[in-house]
Amino acid sequence: MKLLQQFSDDLETLVARASPAVVGVEHARGHGTGLFLTPDGYVLTNRHVVMRGSRKLTVQLSNGEELRGSLVGGDAPTDLAVVRAEGTDFPTLPLAAPETVRVGQLVMAIGNPFRLEQSVALGVVSAVNRSVTLPDGVILEGMLQTDAAINPGNSGGPLINTRGEVVGLNTLVLPYAQGIGFAVSATTAAWVASLLIQRGKVERRFLGIAAAAVNLGAEHVRDLGQPRAVRVIKVQGGTPADDAGLQPDDLLLAINRRPVSSVDDLQRLMALATDDEVSLEVLRKGRRKTVAARTRPRIEPVAA
């Protein structure tokens, strides 16, 4: 009984510490949740939360105070957006390192489902690196799956571990299931938010592959110096990847000499690439080789 009471007390303390960094994001056509990223008012949320009401946004603090918000930028491939709230000295939460996020880990979702402000739900990380297809055809990669209750209005709110670190940003729930929700990983959110704050958008170079992260065998880990890579599943004809000679089952190890161990790494490095030509290190049938791909800007839907 003492252990259970201590666990309950610890959760209560965690919620009290985390809640001030969680905000409501409202506009004329809907509402959602957000999270303060910086003390000077940058709020991370989902793109679909703000896409129809970006001209007049309201950021509601945990104490009920309402602030005017303005859209900084949105990114369709990750369903992320950044809003700027007027003010300073806002509370923030640390982001979890990717290697600390594991299946079975206890997590809490905090948000405003159905405008029920600062609602808390407890669950676990059910899976990592999920791919989820949205109704508009956009595929969200590298998602975290959780059984913590996520409902309309939770979108954009944090998924927090027991150390008070943000492991992901709650994004969607399968409407035909129970207890299957998804969050954009904090790793993805960090680099996307950084580019949105700096540039107002995320510009990616288009490669033209479908891919998935895979664990490498012990022999490959020893020889290659990395535990994971990205396997090419499909190469679209007439694309930079096709022109460069990439093939299905190639293992993509690095882009511009930077290791690739997840689809998120692939997206991030293609977004950071500044030249049309990128260097791709691949493993094909046991042989390592480097190929050059002449990429082009990826055309995205117009940001919110």
Solvent accessible surface area in square Angstrom, and as a share of the most:
residue,aa,sasa,rsa
1,M,188,0.84
2,K,181,0.77
3,L,156,0.78
4,L,116,0.58
5,Q,99,0.44
6,Q,98,0.44
7,F,77,0.32
8,S,56,0.36
9,D,57,0.30
10,D,74,0.38
11,L,30,0.15
12,E,120,0.54
13,T,79,0.46
14,L,6,0.03
15,V,34,0.20
16,A,70,0.54
17,R,136,0.50
18,A,1,0.01
19,S,16,0.10
20,P,53,0.34
21,A,1,0.01
22,V,0,0.00
23,V,0,0.00
24,G,3,0.03
25,V,0,0.00
26,E,45,0.20
27,H,22,0.10
28,A,109,0.84
29,R,184,0.67
30,G,21,0.20
31,H,42,0.19
32,G,1,0.01
33,T,0,0.00
34,G,0,0.00
35,L,1,0.01
36,F,2,0.01
37,L,39,0.19
38,T,38,0.22
39,P,76,0.48
40,D,56,0.29
41,G,0,0.00
42,Y,35,0.13
43,V,0,0.00
44,L,2,0.01
45,T,0,0.00
46,N,0,0.00
47,R,24,0.09
48,H,81,0.36
49,V,8,0.05
50,V,0,0.00
51,M,88,0.39
52,R,173,0.63
53,G,11,0.11
54,S,29,0.19
55,R,228,0.83
56,K,175,0.74
57,L,5,0.03
58,T,41,0.24
59,V,0,0.00
60,Q,35,0.15
61,L,27,0.13
62,S,49,0.32
63,N,116,0.59
64,G,41,0.40
65,E,88,0.40
66,E,112,0.50
67,L,30,0.15
68,R,177,0.65
69,G,5,0.05
70,S,61,0.40
71,L,45,0.23
72,V,42,0.24
73,G,5,0.05
74,G,4,0.04
75,D,5,0.02
76,A,11,0.08
77,P,8,0.05
78,T,7,0.04
79,D,8,0.04
80,L,0,0.00
81,A,0,0.00
82,V,0,0.00
83,V,0,0.00
84,R,88,0.32
85,A,1,0.01
86,E,106,0.47
87,G,40,0.38
88,T,98,0.57
89,D,128,0.66
90,F,21,0.09
91,P,62,0.39
92,T,55,0.32
93,L,23,0.11
94,P,79,0.50
95,L,65,0.32
96,A,7,0.05
97,A,41,0.32
98,P,83,0.52
99,E,129,0.58
100,T,37,0.21
101,V,24,0.14
102,R,141,0.51
103,V,94,0.54
104,G,49,0.47
105,Q,28,0.12
106,L,65,0.32
107,V,0,0.00
108,M,5,0.02
109,A,1,0.00
110,I,0,0.00
111,G,0,0.00
112,N,8,0.04
113,P,12,0.08
114,F,122,0.51
115,R,115,0.42
116,L,112,0.56
117,E,97,0.43
118,Q,47,0.21
119,S,35,0.22
120,V,67,0.39
121,A,21,0.16
122,L,81,0.40
123,G,8,0.08
124,V,46,0.27
125,V,1,0.00
126,S,37,0.24
127,A,10,0.08
128,V,54,0.31
129,N,72,0.37
130,R,108,0.40
131,S,74,0.48
132,V,13,0.08
133,T,90,0.52
134,L,34,0.17
135,P,146,0.92
136,D,111,0.57
137,G,48,0.46
138,V,31,0.18
139,I,88,0.45
140,L,2,0.01
141,E,45,0.20
142,G,13,0.12
143,M,2,0.01
144,L,9,0.04
145,Q,27,0.12
146,T,0,0.00
147,D,66,0.34
148,A,2,0.02
149,A,58,0.45
150,I,9,0.05
151,N,59,0.30
152,P,81,0.51
153,G,7,0.06
154,N,4,0.02
155,S,13,0.09
156,G,0,0.00
157,G,0,0.00
158,P,0,0.00
159,L,0,0.00
160,I,0,0.00
161,N,2,0.01
162,T,70,0.41
163,R,126,0.46
164,G,4,0.04
165,E,38,0.17
166,V,4,0.02
167,V,1,0.01
168,G,1,0.01
169,L,1,0.00
170,N,0,0.00
171,T,2,0.01
172,L,33,0.16
173,V,48,0.28
174,L,38,0.19
175,P,122,0.77
176,Y,182,0.69
177,A,31,0.24
178,Q,178,0.79
179,G,41,0.39
180,I,53,0.27
181,G,2,0.01
182,F,12,0.05
183,A,0,0.00
184,V,4,0.02
185,S,17,0.11
186,A,4,0.03
187,T,46,0.27
188,T,6,0.03
189,A,3,0.02
190,A,42,0.32
191,W,23,0.08
192,V,0,0.00
193,A,3,0.02
194,S,46,0.29
195,L,7,0.03
196,L,0,0.00
197,I,55,0.28
198,Q,126,0.56
199,R,112,0.41
200,G,25,0.24
201,K,103,0.44
202,V,9,0.05
203,E,93,0.42
204,R,5,0.02
205,R,35,0.13
206,F,49,0.20
207,L,10,0.05
208,G,9,0.08
209,I,36,0.18
210,A,47,0.36
211,A,16,0.13
212,A,40,0.31
213,A,27,0.21
214,V,35,0.20
215,N,118,0.61
216,L,19,0.10
217,G,43,0.41
218,A,85,0.66
219,E,110,0.49
220,H,66,0.29
221,V,52,0.30
222,R,174,0.64
223,D,93,0.48
224,L,26,0.13
225,G,66,0.63
226,Q,18,0.08
227,P,84,0.53
228,R,57,0.21
229,A,0,0.00
230,V,0,0.00
231,R,84,0.31
232,V,0,0.00
233,I,100,0.51
234,K,129,0.55
235,V,27,0.16
236,Q,102,0.45
237,G,58,0.56
238,G,56,0.54
239,T,3,0.01
240,P,3,0.02
241,A,0,0.00
242,D,62,0.32
243,D,118,0.61
244,A,21,0.16
245,G,34,0.33
246,L,7,0.04
247,Q,83,0.37
248,P,77,0.49
249,D,97,0.50
250,D,2,0.01
251,L,13,0.06
252,L,0,0.00
253,L,0,0.00
254,A,5,0.04
255,I,1,0.00
256,N,66,0.34
257,R,211,0.77
258,R,127,0.46
259,P,87,0.54
260,V,0,0.00
261,S,35,0.23
262,S,21,0.14
263,V,17,0.10
264,D,15,0.08
265,D,19,0.10
266,L,18,0.09
267,Q,25,0.11
268,R,62,0.23
269,L,6,0.03
270,M,8,0.04
271,A,2,0.02
272,L,63,0.31
273,A,14,0.11
274,T,122,0.71
275,D,95,0.49
276,D,61,0.32
277,E,95,0.43
278,V,2,0.01
279,S,37,0.24
280,L,0,0.00
281,E,30,0.13
282,V,0,0.00
283,L,13,0.06
284,R,42,0.15
285,K,192,0.81
286,G,59,0.57
287,R,191,0.70
288,R,118,0.43
289,K,81,0.34
290,T,89,0.52
291,V,23,0.13
292,A,58,0.45
293,A,1,0.00
294,R,165,0.60
295,T,6,0.03
296,R,116,0.42
297,P,87,0.54
298,R,102,0.37
299,I,167,0.85
300,E,49,0.22
301,P,79,0.50
302,V,136,0.78
303,A,43,0.33
304,A,26,0.20
